[in-house]
Amino acid sequence: MKIAFFTSEADGVWHGEILRRAGHQVDFVLKEDKYHQTLEGIVPEFLSEPPEIDTYDLVVFDSCSSGDMADEMRVHTPVIGSSAIAERLEEDRLFGIEFMEKSDITVSSYEVFNDIAPAIKWLKKLGKPAVFKPFGNELDKATTYVGKSVDDLIDYLEKLFSKVKVKEFLLQEKVEGTEISTEAWFNGDAFYALNHTLEEKKFMSGGIGPNTGCAGNVLWMPDGPTATFTEGLAKVAKELRKVDYVGPIDLNTIATKDGLYGLEWCPRFGYEGTCNLICLLPMEFGQFMYEIATGESPKLGKPSAPFCATIRLSVPPYPNPSKPEKYSGVPVNGIDLDTLESFYLSDVKLNEDGELETIGQDGWIGSPICAGDTIKEAFDACEAVISGLEIPNLMWRNDVGECCEKRYAELEKMGWLKIEKEVAA
């Protein structure tokens, strides 16, 4: 196939390279020019815009950017990975919650504010720990905070608002339980490639430090619809049909003994999570996306392994962005580029000597991608790969596997991983 691969900040370039190595003709289109060195020397040169879109068999977006443009393209070319509705689910937290409520997905109590005074009043009346969720771009959302108590969150808000003016935000009652993500790919009518992910997000072992989005995760494809799926993502099929949704959609939830609570939507590539899915998917990824985008029903067999895991690797200045000239050029030795399917790459390039080194944008090197018959086996394989790397000041969490095993056991005990009968969605 001839594929136009649109990337905003080059996070998904690896996925496009996997498609290219599978034999597809891939043209990479980069939105933010400052990331033009990503995987330089490995992937073809980025285009600022592609040739005529209708000359492509498939258009892929690695993020929910340019939703309106994606919808315009969809009129005459199969498109997957972005749309106006996907962009809104990703960026508008209130809309996302209301979308859950329309679908009868349970959410905890919440309120929207544009000023701190009524927010503090609401917190005191609630009398329970809550979560602060600002609206806006990724920089705004980086101030998201899970309060340990009412007083803790009030203290955080007072300090934050003394320095930063957040235009609009949401406060939501904190639910104690086990977090689990459920993803499936919607072809406009039904779900395919159901998978679950357990992810550790905090930077440091023990679950402390800043939220990095992902410090490591494990993904698996269950044999059928689980209780988590039927009580969560399955319920949204009717609403997705109404808005002509096509593509991946992930619902992040908190599972408790009493029920399942919706948290956030992720209607795009999950980067490391999608890497894991590609590893387990019993079908070539490009063909799978094409069939989803064109409304077909992919014929999927058993996954290639029970579990696939990743551990995020980084060097300074991670987890903060920086000026590349200060942190670029760190040697990255021990990664076999001939088997790139087993190692996701991000902030790296090939230098003039053909050696892998960091670009220095953010220090996120990438992640090993390792399958296993058990969660422990998959993470042990990741650790084995890491032990063979030679990278100065390399950082990673060494407890992700242990944390994921514990959460999996909790979910199993509560019955949320139980395979249920097929449900009409």
C-alpha positions, 0 to 999 in steps of 0.5 A: 500500500501507499501510505501517508503518515502524518505525525505532529511531534514525531512520537509515532514515527517508529510505527510508520517505519514498521509499516515501511519495513513491512513493505508499504510505501510510506511518506512521512508528513511532519507538522512540528518542524523542530522534531525533524531529526527524529530517527534521522538516517533511519526513516526517509526525509520528512515532507512538510505536506504530501502529494495529492492525498487521493494518490494514497491507499491509506492516510494514518495520523499518529495523534488526534491533531488536525481532526477537521483536515482528517475528516476532509481527507476521509471523504475520498481516502481511507483515514485512520487515527484522527477526526474532529470527534477524536480530537474533541474526546482527547482535548475536551475533558468535560465533553469526554465525561459527558460522552461517557454519561450518554453511554451509561458509563459510570463516572464519579461526581464532578464540577467545572470551574473557572475560578479557585474560590468556588472550587475550594468551596465545592471541595470542602462540601465534598469532604473527600479527596479529589482530582484536579483536571485542567482543560487546554493543551498538553502544557496545561494538562501537565498540572493535573493533580491527584489530591491526597486529601481535601486540604492537600488539593486546596493547598496545591490549587492555592500555590498553582493559581498564585503562579498560573492562571488556569482558565477552566478546570474540572474537579472530580471525586477520587475513586480508590481502586485499580486502574486499567485501560481498555482499547479496541479498534472501531470500524464504524460498526463494531470493535476489533482487536480488544486489548487491555493495558496496565500502565505505570505513569510516575517517573520514579520507582514506587510511583513517585515523581512527576507524571510522565504519561508512561514509565512502562506498561503491559498489554494483552488481548483477552480471548473474548469480551471481559467484564471490564469491556462490557461495563465500559468501552462496549457501552459506547458503540451506539454513540460511536456509530452516531458520530461515524467514528472510525479508529482506535479508542481507549477508555481509561477506568478505575475498577473497584469491588462496587463498579467500574468508573470511567476516567479519560479517553485516548482515541489515538495511538498509545505509542508504547501501548500500540507497539505492544499491540503490533507485537501481539496482533495476529495480522500485519498492522498496515492491512489491519488499519486499512480494513478498519478504515474501510469498514471491513471486519478483520479476521483475527486469530489468536495473539502471538503471545499472552503478554507484551511489555515495555519499559521507558528508557531515558537520559537527561533532560527527561522528563523535561524538554530542553534545548537540543544543543545542550543534551544531544549526542549521547551515544546509544549502543546495544540496539539492533536496528535490523530488528527494530520491531522489538525496540521502539525508538523516539528521541534518537538519530543516526550520526554521520558515522552511522551510530545511534545517538540522542537528539536531545529534545527530551531524552526519551530514548524509547522502550524494548518491546518484549512478549512473554507467557506471563507478565513476569516473563515479558518484563524479565525479557525487557530487563535482559535487553536493558542490561545489554545497552550501553547508554550514559546516565540511562534511567528507567523504573525497575518496578514496573513489572512488579506493579503490573503483576500486583494490579493484574492480580487485584483485577482478577480477584475482583472479577474484572478480567473474567471472560463474558458472553458476547454482548450486543453493542 
